[in-house]
Amino acid sequence: MHAWATFWTWLLVIGLSVFFGLAVVVSIRGFYDVHALFSSVRERKNDGSE
């Protein structure tokens, strides 16, 4: 019975680690995408005012 508890504990730890790792990667990529979006909007606004 102890082996099952150890197995599920490790599975939980690995699953949460993968989840948080992906959340960090997606957050960083999303930050750069939003930054690029605002940069392109700013460029369009500057091009239209000249």
Secondary structure as a PSIPRED ss2 file (coil, helix, strand):
# PSIPRED VFORMAT (PSIPRED V4.0)

   1 M C   1.000  0.000  0.000
   2 H H   0.000  1.000  0.000
   3 A H   0.000  1.000  0.000
   4 W H   0.000  1.000  0.000
   5 A H   0.000  1.000  0.000
   6 T H   0.000  1.000  0.000
   7 F H   0.000  1.000  0.000
   8 W H   0.000  1.000  0.000
   9 T H   0.000  1.000  0.000
  10 W H   0.000  1.000  0.000
  11 L H   0.000  1.000  0.000
  12 L H   0.000  1.000  0.000
  13 V H   0.000  1.000  0.000
  14 I H   0.000  1.000  0.000
  15 G H   0.000  1.000  0.000
  16 L H   0.000  1.000  0.000
  17 S H   0.000  1.000  0.000
  18 V H   0.000  1.000  0.000
  19 F H   0.000  1.000  0.000
  20 F H   0.000  1.000  0.000
  21 G H   0.000  1.000  0.000
  22 L H   0.000  1.000  0.000
  23 A H   0.000  1.000  0.000
  24 V H   0.000  1.000  0.000
  25 V H   0.000  1.000  0.000
  26 V H   0.000  1.000  0.000
  27 S H   0.000  1.000  0.000
  28 I H   0.000  1.000  0.000
  29 R H   0.000  1.000  0.000
  30 G H   0.000  1.000  0.000
  31 F H   0.000  1.000  0.000
  32 Y H   0.000  1.000  0.000
  33 D H   0.000  1.000  0.000
  34 V H   0.000  1.000  0.000
  35 H H   0.000  1.000  0.000
  36 A H   0.000  1.000  0.000
  37 L H   0.000  1.000  0.000
  38 F H   0.000  1.000  0.000
  39 S H   0.000  1.000  0.000
  40 S H   0.000  1.000  0.000
  41 V H   0.000  1.000  0.000
  42 R H   0.000  1.000  0.000
  43 E H   0.000  1.000  0.000
  44 R H   0.000  1.000  0.000
  45 K H   0.000  1.000  0.000
  46 N H   0.000  1.000  0.000
  47 D H   0.000  1.000  0.000
  48 G H   0.000  1.000  0.000
  49 S H   0.000  1.000  0.000
  50 E C   1.000  0.000  0.000
